[in-house]
Amino acid sequence: MFSVDVSKAIAHAQRAAKLHREFPKLLVTRIRRARDEERRTHIYRNRTGNLQRHTQVIPSGGSGPDRAYWLVMGEDYASYVERRGFSDFKRIVKDAADDIEDEQIKIARAVTGT
């Protein structure tokens, strides 16, 4: 009789499935944290409140794991504010994207057991 112990593979698959299910919530949480950081740390004078109010997370297309999210500063003058150094939006978005990529790597490692 020949047998193979697949318990490690099953454990990795179960962990990966759990991480995959939790990923959309983690994704939205991290993007919202980036939005809140931008709102909290900008140095522009918030005269009308429009730019801060329109710095938001917008879901688009799909559902579940196929859903995409946009983090936007939704005013025409947002690029001016960022370009002039009144906001560090690009760095904040990059940090969030890096964190999300790290989570994706964790999922991949959970699948492979590395």
ZARO-130354 format. One line per field, with one value per atom (N, C-alpha, C): residue in three letters; atom name; y, x, z negated. Coordinates in Angstrom, 1 decimal. Example, Ala and Ser with C-alpha at 12.3 -4.5 7.8 and 13.67 -1.06 7.14 Angstrom:
2
rest = ala/ala/ala/ser/ser/ser $
atom = N/CA/C/N/CA/C $
v = -5.7/-4.5/-3.3/-2.2/-1.1/0.0 $
u = 13.2/12.3/13.2/12.8/13.7/12.9 $
w = -7.8/-7.8/-7.8/-7.1/-7.1/-7.9 $
***
This chain:
114
rest = met/met/met/phe/phe/phe/ser/ser/ser/val/val/val/asp/asp/asp/val/val/val/ser/ser/ser/lys/lys/lys/ala/ala/ala/ile/ile/ile/ala/ala/ala/his/his/his/ala/ala/ala/gln/gln/gln/arg/arg/arg/ala/ala/ala/ala/ala/ala/lys/lys/lys/leu/leu/leu/his/his/his/arg/arg/arg/glu/glu/glu/phe/phe/phe/pro/pro/pro/lys/lys/lys/leu/leu/leu/leu/leu/leu/val/val/val/thr/thr/thr/arg/arg/arg/ile/ile/ile/arg/arg/arg/arg/arg/arg/ala/ala/ala/arg/arg/arg/asp/asp/asp/glu/glu/glu/glu/glu/glu/arg/arg/arg/arg/arg/arg/thr/thr/thr/his/his/his/ile/ile/ile/tyr/tyr/tyr/arg/arg/arg/asn/asn/asn/arg/arg/arg/thr/thr/thr/gly/gly/gly/asn/asn/asn/leu/leu/leu/gln/gln/gln/arg/arg/arg/his/his/his/thr/thr/thr/gln/gln/gln/val/val/val/ile/ile/ile/pro/pro/pro/ser/ser/ser/gly/gly/gly/gly/gly/gly/ser/ser/ser/gly/gly/gly/pro/pro/pro/asp/asp/asp/arg/arg/arg/ala/ala/ala/tyr/tyr/tyr/trp/trp/trp/leu/leu/leu/val/val/val/met/met/met/gly/gly/gly/glu/glu/glu/asp/asp/asp/tyr/tyr/tyr/ala/ala/ala/ser/ser/ser/tyr/tyr/tyr/val/val/val/glu/glu/glu/arg/arg/arg/arg/arg/arg/gly/gly/gly/phe/phe/phe/ser/ser/ser/asp/asp/asp/phe/phe/phe/lys/lys/lys/arg/arg/arg/ile/ile/ile/val/val/val/lys/lys/lys/asp/asp/asp/ala/ala/ala/ala/ala/ala/asp/asp/asp/asp/asp/asp/ile/ile/ile/glu/glu/glu/asp/asp/asp/glu/glu/glu/gln/gln/gln/ile/ile/ile/lys/lys/lys/ile/ile/ile/ala/ala/ala/arg/arg/arg/ala/ala/ala/val/val/val/thr/thr/thr/gly/gly/gly/thr/thr/thr $
atom = N/CA/C/N/CA/C/N/CA/C/N/CA/C/N/CA/C/N/CA/C/N/CA/C/N/CA/C/N/CA/C/N/CA/C/N/CA/C/N/CA/C/N/CA/C/N/CA/C/N/CA/C/N/CA/C/N/CA/C/N/CA/C/N/CA/C/N/CA/C/N/CA/C/N/CA/C/N/CA/C/N/CA/C/N/CA/C/N/CA/C/N/CA/C/N/CA/C/N/CA/C/N/CA/C/N/CA/C/N/CA/C/N/CA/C/N/CA/C/N/CA/C/N/CA/C/N/CA/C/N/CA/C/N/CA/C/N/CA/C/N/CA/C/N/CA/C/N/CA/C/N/CA/C/N/CA/C/N/CA/C/N/CA/C/N/CA/C/N/CA/C/N/CA/C/N/CA/C/N/CA/C/N/CA/C/N/CA/C/N/CA/C/N/CA/C/N/CA/C/N/CA/C/N/CA/C/N/CA/C/N/CA/C/N/CA/C/N/CA/C/N/CA/C/N/CA/C/N/CA/C/N/CA/C/N/CA/C/N/CA/C/N/CA/C/N/CA/C/N/CA/C/N/CA/C/N/CA/C/N/CA/C/N/CA/C/N/CA/C/N/CA/C/N/CA/C/N/CA/C/N/CA/C/N/CA/C/N/CA/C/N/CA/C/N/CA/C/N/CA/C/N/CA/C/N/CA/C/N/CA/C/N/CA/C/N/CA/C/N/CA/C/N/CA/C/N/CA/C/N/CA/C/N/CA/C/N/CA/C/N/CA/C/N/CA/C/N/CA/C/N/CA/C/N/CA/C/N/CA/C/N/CA/C/N/CA/C/N/CA/C/N/CA/C/N/CA/C/N/CA/C/N/CA/C/N/CA/C/N/CA/C/N/CA/C/N/CA/C $
v = -1.2/0.0/1.2/2.2/3.5/4.6/5.5/6.6/7.9/9.0/10.3/11.2/11.9/12.8/14.2/14.6/15.8/16.9/16.6/17.5/18.9/19.0/20.3/21.1/20.4/21.0/21.5/20.7/21.0/22.3/22.3/23.4/24.7/24.6/25.8/26.3/25.3/25.7/26.3/25.8/26.4/27.8/28.0/29.3/30.3/29.8/30.7/31.1/30.1/30.4/31.4/31.3/32.3/33.7/33.8/35.0/35.7/34.8/35.3/35.8/35.2/35.7/37.0/37.2/38.4/39.5/39.2/40.3/41.5/41.3/42.5/43.5/42.9/43.8/44.5/43.8/44.4/45.4/45.2/46.1/47.5/47.4/48.6/49.3/48.5/49.2/49.9/49.4/50.0/51.3/51.2/52.4/53.5/53.1/54.1/54.8/54.0/54.5/55.5/55.2/56.2/57.5/57.3/58.5/59.3/58.7/59.4/60.1/59.4/60.0/61.3/61.3/62.5/63.6/63.3/64.3/64.9/64.1/64.5/65.3/64.9/65.4/66.5/66.8/67.8/69.2/70.0/71.4/72.5/72.2/73.2/73.8/75.0/75.6/75.1/74.5/73.9/74.9/75.8/76.9/76.5/75.7/75.3/73.9/73.1/71.8/70.8/71.3/70.5/69.4/69.8/68.9/67.8/68.2/67.2/66.2/66.8/66.0/65.1/65.5/64.7/63.9/63.8/62.8/61.5/60.6/59.5/58.2/57.1/55.8/55.5/55.2/54.9/53.5/52.7/51.3/51.4/50.5/50.5/49.1/48.7/47.5/46.2/45.2/43.8/43.8/42.6/42.3/41.3/41.3/40.3/40.6/39.6/39.7/40.5/40.6/41.3/42.8/43.2/44.7/45.5/46.6/47.5/48.8/49.4/50.6/51.7/52.9/54.1/55.0/55.5/56.5/57.8/58.7/59.9/61.2/62.2/63.6/64.2/64.3/64.5/66.0/66.8/68.2/68.5/69.4/69.7/70.3/70.9/71.6/70.7/69.4/68.5/68.3/68.2/68.0/69.3/70.4/71.7/71.6/71.2/71.1/70.1/69.0/67.9/68.4/69.0/69.4/70.5/71.4/72.5/72.0/70.8/70.2/70.4/70.8/71.0/69.6/68.6/67.3/66.3/65.2/64.1/62.9/63.2/62.1/61.0/61.3/60.2/59.3/59.8/58.9/58.1/58.7/58.0/56.9/57.1/56.1/55.0/55.3/54.3/53.5/54.1/53.3/52.3/52.7/51.9/50.7/51.0/50.0/49.0/49.5/48.6/47.7/48.2/47.4/46.3/46.7/45.7/44.7/45.0/44.1/43.1/43.6/42.7/41.7/42.1/41.2/40.1/40.5/39.5/38.5/39.0/38.1/37.1/37.6/36.6/35.6/35.9/34.9/33.9/34.4/33.5/32.6/33.1/32.3/31.2/31.6/30.7/29.5/29.8/28.7/27.8/28.4/27.5/27.0/27.6/27.1/27.6/28.7/29.3/30.5 $
u = 0.8/0.0/0.9/0.5/1.2/0.3/0.8/0.0/0.9/0.2/0.8/0.1/0.9/0.3/0.1/-1.1/-1.4/-1.9/-1.8/-2.3/-1.7/-0.4/0.2/-0.4/-0.6/-1.2/-2.6/-3.4/-4.7/-4.7/-3.8/-3.7/-3.4/-2.5/-2.1/-3.3/-4.0/-5.1/-6.2/-6.5/-7.5/-7.1/-5.8/-5.3/-5.4/-5.0/-5.1/-6.6/-7.5/-8.9/-9.4/-9.0/-9.4/-8.9/-7.6/-7.0/-7.7/-8.0/-8.6/-10.0/-10.8/-12.1/-12.0/-10.9/-10.8/-10.2/-9.6/-8.8/-9.7/-10.9/-11.7/-11.9/-12.2/-12.4/-11.0/-10.0/-8.6/-8.3/-8.6/-8.4/-9.1/-10.4/-11.2/-10.7/-10.4/-9.9/-8.6/-7.7/-6.4/-6.6/-7.5/-7.8/-8.4/-9.4/-10.0/-9.0/-8.1/-7.0/-6.2/-5.9/-5.2/-6.0/-7.2/-8.1/-8.1/-8.2/-8.2/-6.9/-5.8/-4.5/-4.4/-4.8/-4.8/-5.6/-6.8/-7.7/-7.0/-6.3/-5.7/-4.4/-3.6/-2.3/-2.0/-3.0/-2.8/-2.5/-1.8/-1.4/-2.1/-3.0/-3.7/-4.8/-5.2/-6.2/-7.6/-8.3/-9.6/-10.7/-10.7/-11.7/-13.1/-13.3/-14.7/-15.0/-14.0/-14.2/-14.4/-14.5/-14.8/-13.8/-12.5/-11.4/-11.3/-11.4/-11.3/-12.5/-13.7/-14.9/-14.9/-14.3/-14.3/-13.0/-12.3/-11.2/-11.9/-12.1/-13.0/-12.6/-13.2/-13.0/-14.3/-14.0/-15.2/-15.1/-16.1/-16.1/-16.5/-16.0/-16.4/-16.3/-17.4/-17.4/-17.3/-17.9/-17.8/-18.3/-18.1/-18.6/-17.6/-17.6/-16.7/-15.2/-14.5/-13.0/-12.8/-13.8/-13.6/-13.9/-14.3/-14.6/-13.4/-13.4/-12.2/-12.6/-11.6/-11.8/-10.8/-11.3/-10.5/-10.4/-9.2/-9.0/-8.8/-9.6/-9.6/-9.6/-9.0/-9.2/-10.1/-11.4/-12.3/-12.7/-11.7/-11.9/-10.9/-11.3/-10.4/-9.1/-9.0/-7.7/-6.9/-7.3/-6.5/-5.1/-4.9/-3.5/-2.6/-3.2/-2.5/-2.1/-3.0/-2.7/-1.6/-1.6/-0.6/0.7/0.7/1.9/2.6/1.9/2.5/2.9/2.7/3.2/2.3/1.0/0.1/-0.5/-0.3/-0.8/0.3/0.3/1.3/0.5/-0.5/-1.5/-0.8/0.1/0.8/1.5/2.3/3.0/2.0/0.9/-0.1/-0.7/-1.0/-1.6/-0.6/0.7/1.7/1.9/2.0/2.1/1.0/-0.3/-1.4/-1.3/-0.9/-0.7/0.4/1.5/2.5/2.0/1.2/0.7/-0.3/-1.1/-2.0/-1.2/-0.2/0.7/1.3/1.7/2.3/1.3/0.0/-1.0/-1.3/-1.2/-1.3/-0.2/1.0/2.2/1.9/1.4/1.1/0.1/-0.9/-1.8/-1.1/-0.3/0.5/1.4/2.0/2.9/2.1/0.9/0.0/-0.4/-0.6/-0.9/0.3/1.5/2.6/3.3/3.0/3.6/5.0/5.4/6.7/6.7 $
w = 0.0/0.0/0.0/0.7/0.9/0.4/-0.4/-0.9/-0.8/-0.7/-0.6/-1.6/-2.4/-3.4/-2.7/-2.5/-1.9/-2.9/-4.2/-5.2/-5.1/-4.8/-4.6/-3.4/-2.3/-1.1/-1.4/-2.2/-2.5/-3.5/-4.4/-5.4/-4.6/-3.7/-2.9/-2.0/-1.5/-0.6/-1.5/-2.7/-3.5/-4.0/-4.3/-4.7/-3.5/-2.4/-1.2/-0.9/-1.0/-0.7/-1.7/-3.0/-4.0/-3.7/-3.4/-3.0/-1.8/-0.8/0.4/0.1/-0.8/-1.2/-1.9/-2.7/-3.5/-2.7/-1.6/-0.8/-0.4/0.1/0.5/-0.7/-1.9/-3.0/-3.4/-3.3/-3.6/-2.6/-1.4/-0.3/-0.5/-0.8/-1.0/-2.3/-3.3/-4.6/-4.3/-3.6/-3.3/-2.4/-1.5/-0.6/-1.4/-2.3/-3.1/-4.1/-4.6/-5.5/-4.7/-3.4/-2.6/-2.4/-2.1/-2.0/-3.2/-4.4/-5.6/-5.9/-5.5/-5.7/-4.8/-3.6/-2.8/-3.4/-3.8/-4.4/-5.7/-6.4/-7.7/-7.5/-6.5/-6.4/-5.4/-4.5/-3.5/-4.2/-3.4/-4.0/-3.2/-2.3/-1.6/-2.6/-2.3/-3.1/-2.6/-3.4/-3.0/-3.1/-2.2/-2.2/-2.0/-0.9/-0.6/-1.2/-1.4/-1.9/-0.7/0.5/1.7/1.9/2.0/2.3/1.2/0.0/-1.1/-1.0/-0.8/-0.8/0.5/1.6/2.8/2.9/1.9/1.8/1.2/2.1/1.7/2.4/1.9/2.5/3.3/4.5/5.4/6.0/5.7/6.3/7.7/8.5/9.9/10.5/11.2/11.9/11.0/11.5/10.9/9.5/8.9/7.6/7.0/5.7/5.0/5.4/5.7/6.0/7.3/8.1/9.4/9.3/8.2/8.0/7.9/8.6/8.6/7.7/7.2/6.3/6.8/6.8/7.2/6.0/5.7/4.7/5.5/5.3/6.2/5.3/5.8/5.4/6.5/6.2/7.3/7.6/7.7/8.1/9.2/10.1/11.3/10.9/9.7/9.3/8.4/8.3/7.4/7.9/9.2/9.6/9.3/9.4/9.0/7.5/6.7/5.2/5.0/5.7/5.5/6.1/7.2/7.9/7.1/6.5/5.7/4.3/4.0/2.7/1.5/1.8/0.7/0.3/1.0/0.8/1.1/0.4/0.8/1.3/2.1/2.5/3.2/4.2/4.9/4.0/3.0/2.1/1.2/0.8/0.0/0.8/2.0/2.9/3.2/3.4/3.6/2.4/1.2/0.0/-0.2/0.1/0.1/1.1/2.3/3.3/2.9/2.3/1.8/0.8/-0.2/-1.2/-0.7/0.3/0.9/1.7/2.3/3.0/2.0/0.9/-0.2/-0.6/-0.7/-1.1/0.0/1.2/2.3/2.3/1.9/1.8/0.7/-0.4/-1.6/-1.1/-0.3/0.2/1.1/2.0/2.9/2.0/1.0/0.2/-0.6/-1.0/-1.7/-0.8/0.4/1.4/1.6/1.7/2.0/0.8/-0.4/-1.6/-1.8/-1.1/-1.3/-2.2 $
***
